[in-house]
Structure formats: structure tokens, C-alpha cells
Amino acid sequence: MMETQQQKIVLDTNIYGELAKERDIVTILEIIITQKKIIFYGIRDVIRKEIRNTPPNIRISGKSLRILLLNLYDTIIKSHELNITNDIFFLGDRYYDAYKEFGGSKSKDGIIKDFLIVACASVNSMDILVSNDNYTMLTENAIRSYNLINKTRGIKIPKFINYIEFRERLFSL
């Protein structure tokens, strides 16, 4: 990838929680907002919806965690939102079929949102998907399913990185 090319990144829902815990949140948001090398994308139908499901009574420093997370999402994503289309639903279902074939044990209801996030990131040619979800999205069987299904369809898979790596990349910009 050329240095001048902007990277397209999707932050999984759990990453907003990681950001909310940051002591350096102001610095991190400043980097995110002012840098020109990365465009952050959100998925309103899945990620923002999951954030909205945060219980309204949970507080951090006297403020609603739900409102904090929604504000983080809106500040970082701006107007860069991806939509879940019928093709993405279809791809998510294929991931699930392959996941089960590979021995995956999670129910469809328990994992389909993660598969839709990966499908949406793949179809929309995202470069990186940041997630700490090692129990569903990033299990070996799930990753094998993305590789198989995307390969058969000629779709590139985004690179998966965790929050720590994401944070290090931000501070190196």
C-alpha cells in the first residue's frame, strides 16, 4: 500500500468501550480528527445500534456511558457510514454456514452481527477492522469461514488488528 493512500478502517463495537476507558481520550480523539491518513467508517445498522443498547443507567465519571459511546461514534465516524444490504446479509449467512462446517459452536443469533460487520467491511473494501472480540468474530473457525467465502467470491478481507495495535498505529501517525 502506498504511503499517501488513505486507509479505510472500521472499529468494532467493543473498541468504543476501549476508547471510553482511555485516560488519553482527548489526545486520541484529536489525533483521529486531525489526521488525514485514515477514514473511519461505521455501520449504523449494527455497530451504532449495539451502542444504543448500552443500558442508560451505567455511568463513567458521573456521565452516561451510553451517551459517551454514542458521542464517540458520531465524532469518529462523522458521515462515513456503511449500509447493510441484502448482499451483505447473504454473505453473513454464508460465513455462518462455513463457520458451522468448520465446527463453530455459537448460535446464529450469537454471532451473526459479527459476521455482518465483517461482510460489510469486506464488501466495502475496508483495509482494517479493529476488534478485541476473540470469542466470536476472531475465532479460528470464524476467520477460516471469512477466508473461504471471500476467496470464492473474489472479495478482499480486511486486516484484523486489536485495540492495542490500533492505539500504537494512531500514536505513530
C-alpha contacts under 8 A as a table, 3 or more apart, distances in Angstrom:
res1	aa1	res2	aa2	distance
1	M	5	Q	7.13
2	M	5	Q	5.52
3	E	6	Q	7.99
4	T	37	K	7.34
5	Q	37	K	7.06
6	Q	36	K	7.26
6	Q	37	K	4.66
6	Q	38	I	5.21
6	Q	39	I	6.72
7	Q	37	K	6.18
7	Q	38	I	4.67
7	Q	39	I	6.17
7	Q	126	M	7.70
7	Q	127	D	5.98
7	Q	128	I	7.64
8	K	38	I	5.87
8	K	39	I	4.99
8	K	40	F	6.02
8	K	41	Y	7.05
8	K	125	S	7.88
8	K	126	M	4.99
8	K	127	D	5.20
8	K	128	I	6.54
9	I	38	I	6.93
9	I	39	I	6.26
9	I	40	F	4.95
9	I	41	Y	6.01
9	I	126	M	5.85
9	I	127	D	5.97
9	I	128	I	4.81
9	I	129	L	5.77
9	I	130	V	7.39
10	V	40	F	5.88
10	V	41	Y	5.06
10	V	42	G	6.05
10	V	121	A	6.98
10	V	126	M	7.09
10	V	128	I	6.46
10	V	129	L	4.89
10	V	130	V	6.30
11	L	14	N	7.99
11	L	15	I	6.01
11	L	16	Y	7.49
11	L	40	F	7.52
11	L	41	Y	7.44
11	L	42	G	7.10
11	L	129	L	5.98
11	L	130	V	4.91
11	L	131	S	6.64
12	D	15	I	5.58
12	D	16	Y	7.51
12	D	47	I	6.78
12	D	117	I	7.69
12	D	129	L	6.99
12	D	130	V	5.86
12	D	131	S	5.17
13	T	16	Y	5.79
13	T	17	G	7.37
13	T	47	I	5.28
13	T	48	R	7.61
13	T	50	E	6.93
13	T	51	I	6.78
13	T	131	S	7.82
14	N	17	G	5.28
14	N	18	E	6.60
14	N	131	S	6.70
14	N	132	N	6.70
14	N	133	D	7.33
15	I	18	E	4.89
15	I	19	L	6.23
15	I	130	V	7.13
15	I	131	S	6.25
15	I	132	N	7.08
15	I	163	Y	6.53
16	Y	19	L	5.00
16	Y	20	A	6.19
16	Y	69	L	6.10
16	Y	72	L	6.96
16	Y	73	Y	7.09
17	G	20	A	5.02
17	G	21	K	6.54
17	G	69	L	6.94
18	E	21	K	5.34
18	E	22	E	6.69
18	E	163	Y	7.40
19	L	22	E	5.23
19	L	25	I	6.50
20	A	25	I	7.15
20	A	65	L	7.95
20	A	68	L	7.22
20	A	69	L	6.82
20	A	72	L	7.97
21	K	25	I	7.93
22	E	25	I	5.11
24	D	27	T	5.33
24	D	28	I	6.11
25	I	28	I	4.99
25	I	29	L	6.00
26	V	29	L	5.24
26	V	30	E	6.10
27	T	30	E	5.02
27	T	31	I	6.25
28	I	31	I	5.13
28	I	32	I	6.17
28	I	170	L	7.50
28	I	171	F	7.92
29	L	32	I	4.93
29	L	33	I	5.94
29	L	76	I	7.59
30	E	33	I	5.21
30	E	34	T	5.97
31	I	34	T	5.37
31	I	35	Q	5.67
31	I	170	L	6.94
31	I	171	F	7.70
32	I	35	Q	5.72
32	I	38	I	7.98
32	I	76	I	6.96
32	I	170	L	7.46
33	I	76	I	6.97
35	Q	38	I	6.97
35	Q	173	L	7.49
36	K	39	I	7.57
39	I	80	H	7.92
40	F	76	I	6.56
40	F	77	I	5.47
40	F	80	H	6.84
41	Y	77	I	5.46
41	Y	80	H	4.96
41	Y	81	E	5.46
41	Y	82	L	6.77
42	G	47	I	6.85
42	G	48	R	7.50
42	G	73	Y	7.68
42	G	77	I	5.78
42	G	80	H	6.36
42	G	81	E	4.73
42	G	82	L	6.07
43	I	46	V	5.65
43	I	47	I	5.36
43	I	48	R	6.53
43	I	81	E	5.46
43	I	82	L	5.00
43	I	83	N	6.18
43	I	84	I	7.57
43	I	117	I	7.49
44	R	47	I	5.76
44	R	48	R	4.71
44	R	49	K	6.18
44	R	81	E	6.55
44	R	82	L	7.19
44	R	83	N	7.12
45	D	48	R	6.60
45	D	49	K	5.82
45	D	83	N	6.91
45	D	84	I	6.67
46	V	49	K	5.18
46	V	50	E	6.03
46	V	113	K	6.55
46	V	116	L	7.84
46	V	117	I	7.25
47	I	50	E	5.14
47	I	51	I	6.32
47	I	117	I	7.93
48	R	51	I	4.99
48	R	52	R	6.16
48	R	70	L	7.22
48	R	73	Y	7.25
49	K	52	R	5.02
49	K	53	N	6.47
50	E	53	N	5.12
50	E	54	T	7.09
51	I	54	T	5.48
51	I	66	R	6.74
51	I	69	L	6.59
51	I	70	L	6.52
52	R	66	R	6.53
52	R	70	L	7.05
53	N	66	R	7.90
54	T	58	I	7.96
54	T	65	L	7.55
54	T	66	R	5.35
55	P	58	I	6.06
55	P	66	R	6.71
56	P	64	S	6.29
56	P	65	L	7.15
56	P	66	R	5.71
56	P	67	I	7.88
57	N	64	S	6.60
57	N	65	L	7.96
58	I	64	S	5.93
58	I	65	L	5.68
58	I	66	R	7.39
59	R	62	G	5.46
59	R	63	K	5.07
59	R	64	S	4.58
59	R	65	L	5.18
60	I	63	K	5.27
60	I	64	S	6.42
60	I	65	L	5.84
63	K	67	I	7.82
63	K	68	L	7.45
64	S	67	I	5.34
64	S	68	L	6.27
65	L	68	L	4.96
65	L	69	L	6.05
66	R	69	L	5.21
66	R	70	L	6.16
67	I	70	L	5.11
67	I	71	N	6.04
68	L	71	N	5.15
68	L	72	L	6.17
69	L	72	L	5.02
69	L	73	Y	6.17
70	L	73	Y	5.08
70	L	74	D	6.15
71	N	74	D	5.13
71	N	75	T	5.94
72	L	75	T	5.17
72	L	76	I	6.04
73	Y	76	I	5.34
73	Y	77	I	5.85
74	D	77	I	5.34
74	D	78	K	5.46
75	T	78	K	5.62
77	I	80	H	5.46
77	I	81	E	6.99
78	K	81	E	8.00
82	L	120	C	7.28
82	L	124	N	7.78
83	N	120	C	7.51
84	I	88	I	5.82
84	I	89	F	6.96
84	I	116	L	7.50
84	I	120	C	6.51
85	T	88	I	5.14
85	T	89	F	6.40
86	N	89	F	5.02
86	N	90	F	6.13
87	D	90	F	5.01
87	D	91	L	6.15
88	I	91	L	4.98
88	I	92	G	6.07
88	I	116	L	6.48
88	I	119	A	5.62
88	I	120	C	5.86
88	I	123	V	7.29
89	F	92	G	5.08
89	F	93	D	6.24
89	F	116	L	6.51
89	F	119	A	7.90
90	F	93	D	5.13
90	F	94	R	6.34
91	L	94	R	5.01
91	L	95	Y	6.22
91	L	116	L	7.70
91	L	119	A	6.01
91	L	149	I	7.84
92	G	95	Y	5.04
92	G	96	Y	6.30
92	G	112	I	6.67
92	G	115	F	4.99
92	G	116	L	5.09
92	G	118	V	7.88
92	G	119	A	5.83
93	D	96	Y	5.01
93	D	97	D	6.25
93	D	112	I	7.63
93	D	115	F	7.90
94	R	97	D	5.02
94	R	98	A	6.23
94	R	149	I	6.87
95	Y	98	A	5.23
95	Y	99	Y	5.92
95	Y	115	F	6.61
95	Y	142	A	7.44
95	Y	145	S	5.32
95	Y	146	Y	6.00
95	Y	149	I	6.50
96	Y	99	Y	4.86
96	Y	100	K	6.18
96	Y	108	K	6.93
96	Y	112	I	7.20
96	Y	115	F	7.33
96	Y	145	S	7.52
97	D	100	K	5.33
97	D	101	E	6.34
98	A	101	E	4.92
98	A	102	F	6.15
98	A	145	S	5.09
98	A	148	L	7.83
98	A	149	I	7.61
99	Y	102	F	5.11
99	Y	103	G	6.48
99	Y	104	G	5.13
99	Y	141	N	5.54
99	Y	142	A	5.49
99	Y	144	R	7.46
99	Y	145	S	5.26
100	K	103	G	5.06
100	K	104	G	4.67
100	K	105	S	6.86
101	E	104	G	7.15
102	F	141	N	5.68
102	F	144	R	7.70
102	F	145	S	7.53
103	G	141	N	6.82
104	G	141	N	5.75
104	G	142	A	7.31
106	K	110	G	5.98
106	K	111	I	6.40
106	K	136	T	7.58
107	S	110	G	5.04
107	S	111	I	6.50
108	K	111	I	5.40
108	K	112	I	5.45
109	D	112	I	5.74
109	D	113	K	7.81
110	G	113	K	7.69
111	I	114	D	5.50
111	I	115	F	6.50
111	I	136	T	6.18
111	I	137	M	7.30
112	I	115	F	4.92
112	I	116	L	6.08
113	K	116	L	5.03
113	K	117	I	6.27
114	D	117	I	5.12
114	D	118	V	6.35
114	D	136	T	7.24
114	D	137	M	5.43
115	F	118	V	5.12
115	F	119	A	5.98
115	F	137	M	6.93
116	L	119	A	4.93
116	L	120	C	5.89
117	I	120	C	5.16
117	I	121	A	6.09
118	V	121	A	5.07
118	V	122	S	5.98
118	V	129	L	7.78
118	V	146	Y	7.92
118	V	157	I	7.99
118	V	158	P	7.93
119	A	122	S	5.03
119	A	123	V	6.00
120	C	123	V	5.27
120	C	124	N	6.03
121	A	124	N	5.29
121	A	125	S	6.15
121	A	126	M	5.10
121	A	129	L	7.26
121	A	157	I	7.78
121	A	158	P	6.74
122	S	125	S	5.17
122	S	126	M	6.12
122	S	150	N	7.94
122	S	155	I	6.45
122	S	156	K	5.97
122	S	157	I	5.22
122	S	158	P	6.09
123	V	126	M	7.90
123	V	155	I	6.72
123	V	156	K	7.88
125	S	155	I	7.99
125	S	156	K	6.70
125	S	157	I	7.70
125	S	158	P	7.20
126	M	129	L	7.32
126	M	157	I	7.94
126	M	158	P	5.65
127	D	157	I	7.89
127	D	158	P	4.83
127	D	159	K	6.13
128	I	158	P	4.83
128	I	159	K	4.62
128	I	160	F	5.88
128	I	161	I	7.10
129	L	158	P	5.95
129	L	159	K	6.10
129	L	160	F	5.04
129	L	161	I	6.47
130	V	160	F	5.88
130	V	161	I	4.99
130	V	162	N	5.42
130	V	163	Y	6.38
130	V	166	F	6.88
131	S	160	F	7.02
131	S	161	I	6.36
131	S	162	N	5.10
131	S	163	Y	6.46
132	N	161	I	7.98
132	N	162	N	5.19
132	N	163	Y	6.34
133	D	136	T	6.07
133	D	137	M	5.63
133	D	138	L	5.96
134	N	137	M	6.34
134	N	138	L	4.77
134	N	139	T	5.75
135	Y	138	L	6.59
135	Y	139	T	5.95
136	T	139	T	5.62
136	T	142	A	7.19
137	M	142	A	6.18
137	M	143	I	7.58
138	L	142	A	6.20
138	L	143	I	6.12
139	T	142	A	5.21
139	T	143	I	6.25
140	E	143	I	5.24
140	E	144	R	6.11
141	N	144	R	5.10
141	N	145	S	6.22
142	A	145	S	5.09
142	A	146	Y	6.42
143	I	146	Y	5.14
143	I	147	N	6.21
144	R	147	N	5.15
144	R	148	L	6.15
145	S	148	L	5.18
145	S	149	I	6.03
146	Y	149	I	5.39
146	Y	150	N	5.74
146	Y	157	I	7.30
147	N	150	N	5.44
147	N	151	K	5.84
147	N	157	I	7.20
148	L	151	K	5.27
148	L	152	T	6.33
149	I	152	T	5.28
149	I	153	R	6.42
150	N	153	R	5.06
150	N	154	G	5.83
150	N	155	I	4.80
150	N	156	K	6.55
150	N	157	I	6.88
151	K	154	G	5.03
151	K	155	I	6.20
151	K	156	K	7.56
152	T	155	I	7.92
161	I	165	E	6.17
161	I	166	F	6.62
162	N	165	E	5.51
162	N	166	F	6.23
163	Y	166	F	4.92
163	Y	167	R	6.01
164	I	167	R	5.13
164	I	168	E	6.24
165	E	168	E	5.08
165	E	169	R	6.18
166	F	169	R	5.10
166	F	170	L	6.27
167	R	170	L	5.12
167	R	171	F	6.36
168	E	171	F	5.27
168	E	172	S	6.26
169	R	172	S	5.12
169	R	173	L	6.55
170	L	173	L	5.46
